[in-house]
Amino acid sequence: MLNMMLVILIPFLRVTEEGQAAKNIEVIEIFRAETTEELEASITNGYPMPWLEEILNDESIHEEDRYWLDCRVRAIIAIDLHTFFDIEGNPITFEADWIMPGEHY
């Protein structure tokens, strides 16, 4: 069963009652697909989806982080839907029993 959720972790500092700085992280959900149908519906108008394009164009987010997010979203789509995208953003679907991630960490 597919369960894809993308979140952004935003680090920030807060000052405690004692006047000390404490690091916190705010978690913001940006996308959720719990079924294959929901994931398919999210790309019916092409790739990247509007919410993702906005993030990928946000230069206040470090370039490597935007690249990583783009790669992760493409990997989920490829693995779960067997769908890839060419350089112009057109979908290419491959018939396969399964597709394995190609990156090793």
Biopython code that builds the backbone (N, CA, C, O; Angstrom):
import numpy as np
from Bio.PDB.StructureBuilder import StructureBuilder

atoms = [
    (1, "MET", "N", (0.835, -1.178, 0.000)),
    (1, "MET", "CA", (0.000, 0.000, 0.000)),
    (1, "MET", "C", (0.882, 1.244, 0.000)),
    (1, "MET", "O", (1.802, 1.360, 0.810)),
    (2, "LEU", "N", (0.609, 2.143, -0.881)),
    (2, "LEU", "CA", (1.347, 3.391, -1.008)),
    (2, "LEU", "C", (0.985, 4.336, 0.127)),
    (2, "LEU", "O", (-0.189, 4.489, 0.464)),
    (3, "ASN", "N", (1.976, 4.957, 0.703)),
    (3, "ASN", "CA", (1.744, 5.996, 1.684)),
    (3, "ASN", "C", (2.907, 6.972, 1.592)),
    (3, "ASN", "O", (3.930, 6.801, 2.256)),
    (4, "MET", "N", (2.742, 7.992, 0.766)),
    (4, "MET", "CA", (3.793, 8.971, 0.545)),
    (4, "MET", "C", (3.420, 10.270, 1.240)),
    (4, "MET", "O", (2.321, 10.793, 1.054)),
    (5, "MET", "N", (4.332, 10.780, 2.033)),
    (5, "MET", "CA", (4.113, 12.061, 2.679)),
    (5, "MET", "C", (5.414, 12.844, 2.593)),
    (5, "MET", "O", (6.469, 12.338, 2.974)),
    (6, "LEU", "N", (5.349, 14.069, 2.098)),
    (6, "LEU", "CA", (6.502, 14.947, 2.051)),
    (6, "LEU", "C", (6.313, 16.046, 3.079)),
    (6, "LEU", "O", (5.257, 16.674, 3.152)),
    (7, "VAL", "N", (7.337, 16.266, 3.859)),
    (7, "VAL", "CA", (7.289, 17.323, 4.864)),
    (7, "VAL", "C", (8.541, 18.174, 4.746)),
    (7, "VAL", "O", (9.574, 17.720, 4.255)),
    (8, "ILE", "N", (8.435, 19.399, 5.199)),
    (8, "ILE", "CA", (9.588, 20.283, 5.299)),
    (8, "ILE", "C", (9.886, 20.450, 6.778)),
    (8, "ILE", "O", (8.987, 20.704, 7.579)),
    (9, "LEU", "N", (11.159, 20.306, 7.135)),
    (9, "LEU", "CA", (11.599, 20.542, 8.499)),
    (9, "LEU", "C", (12.243, 21.924, 8.529)),
    (9, "LEU", "O", (13.236, 22.156, 7.840)),
    (10, "ILE", "N", (11.693, 22.840, 9.316)),
    (10, "ILE", "CA", (12.200, 24.198, 9.387)),
    (10, "ILE", "C", (12.831, 24.422, 10.759)),
    (10, "ILE", "O", (12.130, 24.512, 11.767)),
    (11, "PRO", "N", (14.173, 24.510, 10.788)),
    (11, "PRO", "CA", (14.822, 24.767, 12.082)),
    (11, "PRO", "C", (14.658, 26.245, 12.464)),
    (11, "PRO", "O", (14.735, 27.126, 11.607)),
    (12, "PHE", "N", (14.437, 26.502, 13.739)),
    (12, "PHE", "CA", (14.374, 27.880, 14.217)),
    (12, "PHE", "C", (14.779, 27.897, 15.686)),
    (12, "PHE", "O", (14.748, 26.874, 16.369)),
    (13, "LEU", "N", (15.156, 29.070, 16.149)),
    (13, "LEU", "CA", (15.550, 29.234, 17.544)),
    (13, "LEU", "C", (14.425, 29.892, 18.311)),
    (13, "LEU", "O", (13.720, 30.752, 17.782)),
    (14, "ARG", "N", (14.258, 29.494, 19.543)),
    (14, "ARG", "CA", (13.313, 30.166, 20.423)),
    (14, "ARG", "C", (14.042, 30.456, 21.728)),
    (14, "ARG", "O", (15.024, 29.792, 22.061)),
    (15, "VAL", "N", (13.572, 31.419, 22.441)),
    (15, "VAL", "CA", (14.193, 31.785, 23.716)),
    (15, "VAL", "C", (13.315, 31.243, 24.834)),
    (15, "VAL", "O", (12.110, 31.493, 24.874)),
    (16, "THR", "N", (13.936, 30.496, 25.741)),
    (16, "THR", "CA", (13.199, 29.917, 26.869)),
    (16, "THR", "C", (12.908, 31.000, 27.903)),
    (16, "THR", "O", (13.401, 32.123, 27.798)),
    (17, "GLU", "N", (12.101, 30.649, 28.903)),
    (17, "GLU", "CA", (11.778, 31.595, 29.973)),
    (17, "GLU", "C", (13.033, 32.025, 30.730)),
    (17, "GLU", "O", (13.084, 33.113, 31.304)),
    (18, "GLU", "N", (14.041, 31.158, 30.721)),
    (18, "GLU", "CA", (15.296, 31.478, 31.410)),
    (18, "GLU", "C", (16.209, 32.339, 30.542)),
    (18, "GLU", "O", (17.310, 32.688, 30.967)),
    (19, "GLY", "N", (15.768, 32.687, 29.330)),
    (19, "GLY", "CA", (16.571, 33.534, 28.451)),
    (19, "GLY", "C", (17.590, 32.775, 27.622)),
    (19, "GLY", "O", (18.457, 33.388, 26.999)),
    (20, "GLN", "N", (17.503, 31.454, 27.603)),
    (20, "GLN", "CA", (18.447, 30.660, 26.819)),
    (20, "GLN", "C", (17.844, 30.341, 25.455)),
    (20, "GLN", "O", (16.633, 30.173, 25.313)),
    (21, "ALA", "N", (18.717, 30.262, 24.461)),
    (21, "ALA", "CA", (18.266, 29.904, 23.109)),
    (21, "ALA", "C", (18.100, 28.392, 23.024)),
    (21, "ALA", "O", (18.968, 27.639, 23.466)),
    (22, "ALA", "N", (16.988, 27.954, 22.457)),
    (22, "ALA", "CA", (16.733, 26.523, 22.265)),
    (22, "ALA", "C", (16.363, 26.305, 20.807)),
    (22, "ALA", "O", (15.564, 27.050, 20.239)),
    (23, "LYS", "N", (16.951, 25.278, 20.208)),
    (23, "LYS", "CA", (16.677, 24.983, 18.805)),
    (23, "LYS", "C", (15.436, 24.111, 18.707)),
    (23, "LYS", "O", (15.320, 23.100, 19.399)),
    (24, "ASN", "N", (14.518, 24.507, 17.850)),
    (24, "ASN", "CA", (13.305, 23.736, 17.597)),
    (24, "ASN", "C", (13.216, 23.438, 16.112)),
    (24, "ASN", "O", (13.895, 24.065, 15.298)),
    (25, "ILE", "N", (12.386, 22.489, 15.773)),
    (25, "ILE", "CA", (12.124, 22.178, 14.373)),
    (25, "ILE", "C", (10.616, 22.167, 14.167)),
    (25, "ILE", "O", (9.880, 21.500, 14.895)),
    (26, "GLU", "N", (10.171, 22.911, 13.169)),
    (26, "GLU", "CA", (8.758, 22.925, 12.805)),
    (26, "GLU", "C", (8.574, 21.997, 11.607)),
    (26, "GLU", "O", (9.322, 22.096, 10.635)),
    (27, "VAL", "N", (7.608, 21.109, 11.660)),
    (27, "VAL", "CA", (7.337, 20.170, 10.582)),
    (27, "VAL", "C", (6.101, 20.644, 9.828)),
    (27, "VAL", "O", (5.034, 20.822, 10.416)),
    (28, "ILE", "N", (6.253, 20.847, 8.517)),
    (28, "ILE", "CA", (5.131, 21.299, 7.699)),
    (28, "ILE", "C", (4.895, 20.264, 6.604)),
    (28, "ILE", "O", (5.782, 20.003, 5.791)),
    (29, "GLU", "N", (3.714, 19.681, 6.583)),
    (29, "GLU", "CA", (3.364, 18.717, 5.540)),
    (29, "GLU", "C", (3.066, 19.472, 4.256)),
    (29, "GLU", "O", (2.267, 20.409, 4.250)),
    (30, "ILE", "N", (3.716, 19.060, 3.157)),
    (30, "ILE", "CA", (3.484, 19.743, 1.880)),
    (30, "ILE", "C", (2.733, 18.880, 0.877)),
    (30, "ILE", "O", (2.167, 19.404, -0.083)),
    (31, "PHE", "N", (2.718, 17.567, 1.082)),
    (31, "PHE", "CA", (2.005, 16.693, 0.154)),
    (31, "PHE", "C", (1.787, 15.340, 0.816)),
    (31, "PHE", "O", (2.636, 14.851, 1.561)),
    (32, "ARG", "N", (0.632, 14.744, 0.529)),
    (32, "ARG", "CA", (0.357, 13.396, 1.025)),
    (32, "ARG", "C", (-0.450, 12.646, -0.030)),
    (32, "ARG", "O", (-1.427, 13.166, -0.568)),
    (33, "ALA", "N", (-0.027, 11.417, -0.315)),
    (33, "ALA", "CA", (-0.786, 10.503, -1.176)),
    (33, "ALA", "C", (-0.805, 9.161, -0.466)),
    (33, "ALA", "O", (0.244, 8.567, -0.219)),
    (34, "GLU", "N", (-1.987, 8.689, -0.140)),
    (34, "GLU", "CA", (-2.107, 7.437, 0.591)),
    (34, "GLU", "C", (-2.441, 6.261, -0.315)),
    (34, "GLU", "O", (-2.370, 5.107, 0.108)),
    (35, "THR", "N", (-2.806, 6.553, -1.563)),
    (35, "THR", "CA", (-3.106, 5.480, -2.508)),
    (35, "THR", "C", (-2.428, 5.785, -3.840)),
    (35, "THR", "O", (-2.048, 6.923, -4.117)),
    (36, "THR", "N", (-2.287, 4.753, -4.650)),
    (36, "THR", "CA", (-1.724, 4.933, -5.985)),
    (36, "THR", "C", (-2.582, 5.889, -6.800)),
    (36, "THR", "O", (-2.057, 6.691, -7.571)),
    (37, "GLU", "N", (-3.889, 5.810, -6.636)),
    (37, "GLU", "CA", (-4.791, 6.680, -7.370)),
    (37, "GLU", "C", (-4.558, 8.152, -7.014)),
    (37, "GLU", "O", (-4.597, 9.015, -7.890)),
    (38, "GLU", "N", (-4.317, 8.438, -5.735)),
    (38, "GLU", "CA", (-4.036, 9.809, -5.314)),
    (38, "GLU", "C", (-2.722, 10.309, -5.916)),
    (38, "GLU", "O", (-2.625, 11.465, -6.328)),
    (39, "LEU", "N", (-1.717, 9.441, -5.965)),
    (39, "LEU", "CA", (-0.444, 9.823, -6.562)),
    (39, "LEU", "C", (-0.602, 10.056, -8.058)),
    (39, "LEU", "O", (-0.067, 11.026, -8.595)),
    (40, "GLU", "N", (-1.337, 9.167, -8.738)),
    (40, "GLU", "CA", (-1.593, 9.355, -10.172)),
    (40, "GLU", "C", (-2.335, 10.663, -10.424)),
    (40, "GLU", "O", (-2.001, 11.395, -11.355)),
    (41, "ALA", "N", (-3.329, 10.959, -9.609)),
    (41, "ALA", "CA", (-4.101, 12.190, -9.780)),
    (41, "ALA", "C", (-3.229, 13.431, -9.606)),
    (41, "ALA", "O", (-3.481, 14.464, -10.225)),
    (42, "SER", "N", (-2.210, 13.325, -8.766)),
    (42, "SER", "CA", (-1.366, 14.490, -8.508)),
    (42, "SER", "C", (-0.507, 14.876, -9.711)),
    (42, "SER", "O", (-0.033, 16.010, -9.788)),
    (43, "ILE", "N", (-0.298, 13.945, -10.656)),
    (43, "ILE", "CA", (0.540, 14.265, -11.821)),
    (43, "ILE", "C", (-0.250, 14.310, -13.122)),
    (43, "ILE", "O", (0.343, 14.275, -14.201)),
    (44, "THR", "N", (-1.574, 14.386, -13.042)),
    (44, "THR", "CA", (-2.379, 14.412, -14.272)),
    (44, "THR", "C", (-2.097, 15.657, -15.111)),
    (44, "THR", "O", (-2.281, 15.628, -16.328)),
    (45, "ASN", "N", (-1.658, 16.737, -14.493)),
    (45, "ASN", "CA", (-1.340, 17.962, -15.243)),
    (45, "ASN", "C", (0.148, 18.102, -15.509)),
    (45, "ASN", "O", (0.619, 19.191, -15.840)),
    (46, "GLY", "N", (0.898, 17.005, -15.368)),
    (46, "GLY", "CA", (2.327, 17.029, -15.663)),
    (46, "GLY", "C", (3.199, 17.192, -14.438)),
    (46, "GLY", "O", (2.730, 17.278, -13.303)),
    (47, "TYR", "N", (4.488, 17.231, -14.719)),
    (47, "TYR", "CA", (5.500, 17.339, -13.663)),
    (47, "TYR", "C", (6.374, 18.543, -13.952)),
    (47, "TYR", "O", (6.718, 18.783, -15.109)),
    (48, "PRO", "N", (6.737, 19.296, -12.947)),
    (48, "PRO", "CA", (6.400, 19.143, -11.534)),
    (48, "PRO", "C", (4.998, 19.678, -11.239)),
    (48, "PRO", "O", (4.477, 20.528, -11.961)),
    (49, "MET", "N", (4.413, 19.175, -10.185)),
    (49, "MET", "CA", (3.116, 19.645, -9.747)),
    (49, "MET", "C", (3.278, 21.104, -9.292)),
    (49, "MET", "O", (4.377, 21.494, -8.899)),
    (50, "PRO", "N", (2.217, 21.916, -9.336)),
    (50, "PRO", "CA", (2.350, 23.340, -8.987)),
    (50, "PRO", "C", (2.977, 23.591, -7.620)),
    (50, "PRO", "O", (3.810, 24.486, -7.482)),
    (51, "TRP", "N", (2.590, 22.816, -6.608)),
    (51, "TRP", "CA", (3.157, 23.017, -5.274)),
    (51, "TRP", "C", (4.646, 22.708, -5.259)),
    (51, "TRP", "O", (5.409, 23.369, -4.555)),
    (52, "LEU", "N", (5.072, 21.694, -6.042)),
    (52, "LEU", "CA", (6.480, 21.329, -6.090)),
    (52, "LEU", "C", (7.274, 22.354, -6.894)),
    (52, "LEU", "O", (8.389, 22.715, -6.517)),
    (53, "GLU", "N", (6.703, 22.820, -7.992)),
    (53, "GLU", "CA", (7.387, 23.827, -8.810)),
    (53, "GLU", "C", (7.663, 25.083, -7.996)),
    (53, "GLU", "O", (8.725, 25.693, -8.124)),
    (54, "GLU", "N", (6.709, 25.463, -7.165)),
    (54, "GLU", "CA", (6.898, 26.635, -6.305)),
    (54, "GLU", "C", (8.092, 26.444, -5.370)),
    (54, "GLU", "O", (8.897, 27.358, -5.189)),
    (55, "ILE", "N", (8.201, 25.267, -4.785)),
    (55, "ILE", "CA", (9.314, 24.970, -3.881)),
    (55, "ILE", "C", (10.634, 24.915, -4.655)),
    (55, "ILE", "O", (11.642, 25.457, -4.202)),
    (56, "LEU", "N", (10.629, 24.261, -5.824)),
    (56, "LEU", "CA", (11.861, 24.121, -6.607)),
    (56, "LEU", "C", (12.375, 25.472, -7.115)),
    (56, "LEU", "O", (13.568, 25.615, -7.380)),
    (57, "ASN", "N", (11.497, 26.453, -7.253)),
    (57, "ASN", "CA", (11.898, 27.782, -7.707)),
    (57, "ASN", "C", (12.219, 28.735, -6.558)),
    (57, "ASN", "O", (12.633, 29.870, -6.798)),
    (58, "ASP", "N", (12.034, 28.294, -5.324)),
    (58, "ASP", "CA", (12.263, 29.146, -4.153)),
    (58, "ASP", "C", (13.758, 29.177, -3.829)),
    (58, "ASP", "O", (14.293, 28.233, -3.247)),
    (59, "GLU", "N", (14.418, 30.253, -4.206)),
    (59, "GLU", "CA", (15.864, 30.349, -4.019)),
    (59, "GLU", "C", (16.277, 30.585, -2.573)),
    (59, "GLU", "O", (17.469, 30.594, -2.265)),
    (60, "SER", "N", (15.296, 30.777, -1.673)),
    (60, "SER", "CA", (15.645, 30.876, -0.256)),
    (60, "SER", "C", (15.950, 29.498, 0.332)),
    (60, "SER", "O", (16.505, 29.391, 1.425)),
    (61, "ILE", "N", (15.580, 28.437, -0.407)),
    (61, "ILE", "CA", (15.896, 27.061, -0.008)),
    (61, "ILE", "C", (17.185, 26.668, -0.721)),
    (61, "ILE", "O", (17.325, 26.886, -1.925)),
    (62, "HIS", "N", (18.107, 26.098, 0.007)),
    (62, "HIS", "CA", (19.410, 25.721, -0.546)),
    (62, "HIS", "C", (19.226, 24.856, -1.794)),
    (62, "HIS", "O", (18.355, 23.986, -1.828)),
    (63, "GLU", "N", (20.050, 25.098, -2.820)),
    (63, "GLU", "CA", (19.911, 24.403, -4.102)),
    (63, "GLU", "C", (19.992, 22.881, -3.954)),
    (63, "GLU", "O", (19.229, 22.157, -4.594)),
    (64, "GLU", "N", (20.902, 22.397, -3.121)),
    (64, "GLU", "CA", (21.031, 20.942, -2.927)),
    (64, "GLU", "C", (19.769, 20.360, -2.303)),
    (64, "GLU", "O", (19.388, 19.239, -2.639)),
    (65, "ASP", "N", (19.112, 21.085, -1.408)),
    (65, "ASP", "CA", (17.878, 20.602, -0.792)),
    (65, "ASP", "C", (16.752, 20.529, -1.815)),
    (65, "ASP", "O", (15.964, 19.584, -1.809)),
    (66, "ARG", "N", (16.678, 21.535, -2.700)),
    (66, "ARG", "CA", (15.652, 21.514, -3.747)),
    (66, "ARG", "C", (15.913, 20.364, -4.718)),
    (66, "ARG", "O", (14.975, 19.697, -5.155)),
    (67, "TYR", "N", (17.175, 20.132, -5.055)),
    (67, "TYR", "CA", (17.533, 19.030, -5.946)),
    (67, "TYR", "C", (17.169, 17.689, -5.302)),
    (67, "TYR", "O", (16.609, 16.815, -5.963)),
    (68, "TRP", "N", (17.488, 17.528, -4.012)),
    (68, "TRP", "CA", (17.183, 16.292, -3.288)),
    (68, "TRP", "C", (15.678, 16.035, -3.286)),
    (68, "TRP", "O", (15.239, 14.908, -3.516)),
    (69, "LEU", "N", (14.884, 17.083, -3.024)),
    (69, "LEU", "CA", (13.430, 16.931, -3.003)),
    (69, "LEU", "C", (12.925, 16.497, -4.380)),
    (69, "LEU", "O", (12.098, 15.590, -4.477)),
    (70, "ASP", "N", (13.408, 17.128, -5.430)),
    (70, "ASP", "CA", (13.009, 16.768, -6.789)),
    (70, "ASP", "C", (13.341, 15.304, -7.073)),
    (70, "ASP", "O", (12.514, 14.579, -7.626)),
    (71, "CYS", "N", (14.531, 14.872, -6.703)),
    (71, "CYS", "CA", (14.933, 13.472, -6.917)),
    (71, "CYS", "C", (14.049, 12.508, -6.146)),
    (71, "CYS", "O", (13.662, 11.470, -6.682)),
    (72, "ARG", "N", (13.720, 12.826, -4.900)),
    (72, "ARG", "CA", (12.892, 11.940, -4.076)),
    (72, "ARG", "C", (11.494, 11.812, -4.672)),
    (72, "ARG", "O", (10.945, 10.712, -4.735)),
    (73, "VAL", "N", (10.913, 12.931, -5.109)),
    (73, "VAL", "CA", (9.562, 12.880, -5.675)),
    (73, "VAL", "C", (9.579, 12.064, -6.961)),
    (73, "VAL", "O", (8.696, 11.233, -7.173)),
    (74, "ARG", "N", (10.566, 12.285, -7.821)),
    (74, "ARG", "CA", (10.676, 11.520, -9.064)),
    (74, "ARG", "C", (10.848, 10.021, -8.773)),
    (74, "ARG", "O", (10.282, 9.178, -9.470)),
    (75, "ALA", "N", (11.630, 9.702, -7.741)),
    (75, "ALA", "CA", (11.852, 8.295, -7.392)),
    (75, "ALA", "C", (10.563, 7.630, -6.924)),
    (75, "ALA", "O", (10.274, 6.501, -7.321)),
    (76, "ILE", "N", (9.787, 8.310, -6.088)),
    (76, "ILE", "CA", (8.520, 7.741, -5.611)),
    (76, "ILE", "C", (7.584, 7.488, -6.782)),
    (76, "ILE", "O", (6.957, 6.432, -6.866)),
    (77, "ILE", "N", (7.492, 8.463, -7.689)),
    (77, "ILE", "CA", (6.617, 8.303, -8.854)),
    (77, "ILE", "C", (7.082, 7.133, -9.707)),
    (77, "ILE", "O", (6.269, 6.326, -10.158)),
    (78, "ALA", "N", (8.395, 7.038, -9.931)),
    (78, "ALA", "CA", (8.938, 5.956, -10.758)),
    (78, "ALA", "C", (8.701, 4.594, -10.115)),
    (78, "ALA", "O", (8.272, 3.655, -10.786)),
    (79, "ILE", "N", (8.975, 4.483, -8.832)),
    (79, "ILE", "CA", (8.850, 3.189, -8.149)),
    (79, "ILE", "C", (7.389, 2.755, -8.049)),
    (79, "ILE", "O", (7.071, 1.591, -8.293)),
    (80, "ASP", "N", (6.498, 3.682, -7.691)),
    (80, "ASP", "CA", (5.107, 3.300, -7.463)),
    (80, "ASP", "C", (4.252, 3.280, -8.720)),
    (80, "ASP", "O", (3.299, 2.506, -8.802)),
    (81, "LEU", "N", (4.574, 4.116, -9.701)),
    (81, "LEU", "CA", (3.745, 4.185, -10.905)),
    (81, "LEU", "C", (4.469, 3.707, -12.159)),
    (81, "LEU", "O", (3.869, 3.638, -13.231)),
    (82, "HIS", "N", (5.771, 3.372, -12.032)),
    (82, "HIS", "CA", (6.588, 2.977, -13.185)),
    (82, "HIS", "C", (6.601, 4.080, -14.228)),
    (82, "HIS", "O", (6.687, 3.812, -15.427)),
    (83, "THR", "N", (6.514, 5.330, -13.764)),
    (83, "THR", "CA", (6.450, 6.487, -14.646)),
    (83, "THR", "C", (7.671, 7.365, -14.430)),
    (83, "THR", "O", (8.005, 7.723, -13.301)),
    (84, "PHE", "N", (8.329, 7.704, -15.526)),
    (84, "PHE", "CA", (9.465, 8.619, -15.520)),
    (84, "PHE", "C", (9.071, 9.834, -16.344)),
    (84, "PHE", "O", (8.003, 9.841, -16.956)),
    (85, "PHE", "N", (9.914, 10.862, -16.370)),
    (85, "PHE", "CA", (9.630, 12.063, -17.140)),
    (85, "PHE", "C", (10.842, 12.433, -17.972)),
    (85, "PHE", "O", (11.973, 12.404, -17.486)),
    (86, "ASP", "N", (10.598, 12.788, -19.255)),
    (86, "ASP", "CA", (11.708, 13.212, -20.097)),
    (86, "ASP", "C", (12.075, 14.656, -19.764)),
    (86, "ASP", "O", (11.509, 15.259, -18.851)),
    (87, "ILE", "N", (13.018, 15.192, -20.509)),
    (87, "ILE", "CA", (13.544, 16.529, -20.219)),
    (87, "ILE", "C", (12.478, 17.615, -20.326)),
    (87, "ILE", "O", (12.585, 18.644, -19.659)),
    (88, "GLU", "N", (11.455, 17.409, -21.148)),
    (88, "GLU", "CA", (10.370, 18.384, -21.284)),
    (88, "GLU", "C", (9.249, 18.163, -20.275)),
    (88, "GLU", "O", (8.276, 18.916, -20.267)),
    (89, "GLY", "N", (9.366, 17.146, -19.425)),
    (89, "GLY", "CA", (8.342, 16.870, -18.420)),
    (89, "GLY", "C", (7.243, 15.939, -18.883)),
    (89, "GLY", "O", (6.235, 15.779, -18.195)),
    (90, "ASN", "N", (7.425, 15.314, -20.054)),
    (90, "ASN", "CA", (6.422, 14.375, -20.563)),
    (90, "ASN", "C", (6.577, 13.020, -19.882)),
    (90, "ASN", "O", (7.699, 12.536, -19.730)),
    (91, "PRO", "N", (5.469, 12.396, -19.468)),
    (91, "PRO", "CA", (5.569, 11.102, -18.778)),
    (91, "PRO", "C", (5.939, 9.969, -19.734)),
    (91, "PRO", "O", (5.492, 9.922, -20.880)),
    (92, "ILE", "N", (6.765, 9.066, -19.229)),
    (92, "ILE", "CA", (7.144, 7.850, -19.955)),
    (92, "ILE", "C", (6.886, 6.695, -18.982)),
    (92, "ILE", "O", (7.479, 6.651, -17.905)),
    (93, "THR", "N", (6.009, 5.766, -19.355)),
    (93, "THR", "CA", (5.645, 4.663, -18.474)),
    (93, "THR", "C", (6.281, 3.370, -18.964)),
    (93, "THR", "O", (6.257, 3.068, -20.157)),
    (94, "PHE", "N", (6.851, 2.607, -18.030)),
    (94, "PHE", "CA", (7.468, 1.326, -18.330)),
    (94, "PHE", "C", (6.665, 0.220, -17.658)),
    (94, "PHE", "O", (6.291, 0.334, -16.491)),
    (95, "GLU", "N", (6.405, -0.840, -18.395)),
    (95, "GLU", "CA", (5.774, -2.011, -17.795)),
    (95, "GLU", "C", (6.854, -2.761, -17.009)),
    (95, "GLU", "O", (7.904, -3.099, -17.556)),
    (96, "ALA", "N", (6.596, -3.014, -15.746)),
    (96, "ALA", "CA", (7.572, -3.702, -14.910)),
    (96, "ALA", "C", (6.857, -4.294, -13.703)),
    (96, "ALA", "O", (5.850, -3.761, -13.237)),
    (97, "ASP", "N", (7.394, -5.405, -13.204)),
    (97, "ASP", "CA", (6.849, -5.967, -11.970)),
    (97, "ASP", "C", (7.197, -5.066, -10.786)),
    (97, "ASP", "O", (6.394, -4.886, -9.871)),
    (98, "TRP", "N", (8.413, -4.500, -10.818)),
    (98, "TRP", "CA", (8.834, -3.572, -9.779)),
    (98, "TRP", "C", (10.035, -2.796, -10.293)),
    (98, "TRP", "O", (10.730, -3.239, -11.208)),
    (99, "ILE", "N", (10.270, -1.641, -9.700)),
    (99, "ILE", "CA", (11.428, -0.804, -10.035)),
    (99, "ILE", "C", (12.125, -0.497, -8.730)),
    (99, "ILE", "O", (11.498, -0.087, -7.754)),
    (100, "MET", "N", (13.446, -0.703, -8.725)),
    (100, "MET", "CA", (14.237, -0.511, -7.517)),
    (100, "MET", "C", (14.935, 0.847, -7.552)),
    (100, "MET", "O", (15.344, 1.292, -8.625)),
    (101, "PRO", "N", (15.084, 1.515, -6.412)),
    (101, "PRO", "CA", (15.852, 2.764, -6.391)),
    (101, "PRO", "C", (17.266, 2.510, -6.894)),
    (101, "PRO", "O", (17.840, 1.452, -6.637)),
    (102, "GLY", "N", (17.822, 3.473, -7.607)),
    (102, "GLY", "CA", (19.159, 3.305, -8.170)),
    (102, "GLY", "C", (20.271, 3.927, -7.353)),
    (102, "GLY", "O", (21.444, 3.758, -7.683)),
    (103, "GLU", "N", (19.930, 4.643, -6.294)),
    (103, "GLU", "CA", (20.959, 5.307, -5.497)),
    (103, "GLU", "C", (21.249, 4.497, -4.247)),
    (103, "GLU", "O", (20.347, 3.949, -3.614)),
    (104, "HIS", "N", (22.525, 4.437, -3.908)),
    (104, "HIS", "CA", (22.932, 3.736, -2.694)),
    (104, "HIS", "C", (23.638, 4.739, -1.784)),
    (104, "HIS", "O", (24.483, 5.509, -2.241)),
    (105, "TYR", "N", (23.293, 4.730, -0.502)),
    (105, "TYR", "CA", (23.898, 5.657, 0.421)),
    (105, "TYR", "C", (24.718, 4.905, 1.442)),
    (105, "TYR", "O", (25.318, 5.518, 2.325)),
]
sb = StructureBuilder()
sb.init_structure("model")
sb.init_model(0)
sb.init_chain("A")
sb.init_seg("    ")
for serial, (resi, resn, name, xyz) in enumerate(atoms, 1):
    if name == "N":
        sb.init_residue(resn, " ", resi, " ")
    sb.init_atom(name, np.array(xyz, "f"), 0.0, 1.0, " ", f" {name:<3s}", serial, name[0])
structure = sb.get_structure()
